[in-house]
Amino acid sequence: MSAGWGFETRQVHAGAVIDSEAGARVTPIYQSAGYVFESFDDGALRFAGQSAQRAYSRNDNPTNVVAARRIADLEGGVDGVLVASGQAAIAAALQALARAGDHVLTTDRLYEGTREMVRGSLARAGLEFEALPIDADEERWVAAVRPTTRAIYAESIANPLGEVADLALLGRVAARTGVPLVVDNTVATPYLCRPLEHGAAVVIHSTSKWLGGHGSVIGGAIVWGDGFAWSPERFPHLHEPRPHGAPSFAARFGGSAYGAHLRAVTVLEHGPTFPPTSAFLLLHGIETLSLRMERHVANAHAVLAALEPHPAVARVHYPGAVGDARADVAQRMLPRGAGSIVSIELHGGRDAARAFLDRLRLVSQMTHIGDVRSLAIHTGSTIHGKLEEHERLALGITPGLVRISVGIERADDIVADLQQALGGLEP
Ligand SMILES: Cc1ncc(COP(=O)(O)O)c(C=O)c1O
């Protein structure tokens, strides 16, 4: 439907279906648990996945399908599925690839919720995770791949310090080893970075962030391309015949076998359903993604320019900022801009962070990122609060670190609020 259209057009139209009854132009909220079978035999066909008609909203709701297809289209993928949160997206994406005894490689720069999951419930389920330095070279990644490795997992822009993964390098590793690259593209969004173009097989989003954009929905998405060869050695579950002699996912869906299995088995069995009311709000957010991202990036640059020289600020973390050893990677991966998370380290440590945050008036002190509103948080006492001090420091979470998610308000107003809150904190 959208072949040839630009991103700005597709963010408004891709995946939309005009409802045949009422002709509604805006995708309606299909708030229905299930869908009436036309007959006894029709029900059996729907359950066997042999009908274009749907059966049940747990994994197949018309409003959700439009939003999933729109995100997939913007990412350059073939299809996608929505789940209840970004966390659910990560869990489902990995559970559809790996089982007890399997191994997953990650970069050492990941959102703390993801790190908690891989150290916690996924480790208890028998999955082994191994983190390589984000700047490890291609040969080191290839050498780390084992016969049991089922995925290479990275964030395009890592939360909270903004380290940028070299997706082109990881895409080459994936092609050389037959291990799929799975990328959490939440912070970049498809407007700034499209991992599938660099060789990723699967892209994950917390749609709670910039895609939704208004801080009003929690959700997640998993989208996939169809170019990856899912080998029977690493992914036997995609090659096993289905019940009643039906062909395997690989035989039936080829390069999309992973996605078909994810939707029809993993999401159906675990049931992390995305509410269609949230999909309606998500679609409204996506319609303005490019406009918001341009403004988010411009405002982040204004904050960077104001805070880098500020005497109370020891360092600003933003891809390409002063001191970023991987600025060249950011330039290659994110030519349109590097998102809108700006993290600052205050000379005065934790006490300075407390004073700064408690004085903010416009910027809200809360957990969340990617909102139209500017938000700030001391991650060391919240998101990273369960870690020991040495673990925080190993991740670059110093006592005076504050993460700012720069919103789309007038840049001068954001900068003025940050500056008044920094007043008097100079060493
Ligand atoms: C990069 C990244 N991925 C995933 C998540 C989890 O998303 P959610 O809060 O929607 O579960 C977050 C949350 O902050 C995140 O920053």
The ligand as an SDF file (V2000), in Angstrom:
LIG
                    3D

 16 16  0  0  0  0  0  0  0  0999 V2000
   15.4190    1.2480   25.9340 C   0  0  0  0  0  0  0  0  0  0  0  0
   14.2300    0.7150   26.6540 C   0  0  0  0  0  0  0  0  0  0  0  0
   13.7150   -0.4670   26.3020 N   0  0  0  0  0  0  0  0  0  0  0  0
   12.6580   -0.9950   26.9480 C   0  0  0  0  0  0  0  0  0  0  0  0
   12.0660   -0.3410   27.9920 C   0  0  0  0  0  0  0  0  0  0  0  0
   10.8970   -0.9660   28.7000 C   0  0  0  0  0  0  0  0  0  0  0  0
    9.7260   -0.3640   28.2520 O   0  0  0  0  0  0  0  0  0  0  0  0
    8.3610   -0.3220   29.0800 P   0  0  0  0  0  0  0  0  0  0  0  0
    8.5510    0.6680   30.1730 O   0  0  0  0  0  0  0  0  0  0  0  0
    7.3500    0.0720   28.0650 O   0  0  0  0  0  0  0  0  0  0  0  0
    8.1210   -1.6900   29.6170 O   0  0  0  0  0  0  0  0  0  0  0  0
   12.5480    0.9020   28.3830 C   0  0  0  0  0  0  0  0  0  0  0  0
   11.9260    1.6280   29.5020 C   0  0  0  0  0  0  0  0  0  0  0  0
   12.3940    2.6520   29.9330 O   0  0  0  0  0  0  0  0  0  0  0  0
   13.6600    1.4420   27.7040 C   0  0  0  0  0  0  0  0  0  0  0  0
   14.1810    2.6200   28.0500 O   0  0  0  0  0  0  0  0  0  0  0  0
  1  2  1  0
  2  3  1  0
  2 15  2  0
  3  4  2  0
  4  5  1  0
  5  6  1  0
  5 12  2  0
  6  7  1  0
  7  8  1  0
  8  9  2  0
  8 10  1  0
  8 11  1  0
 12 13  1  0
 12 15  1  0
 13 14  2  0
 15 16  1  0
M  END
$$$$
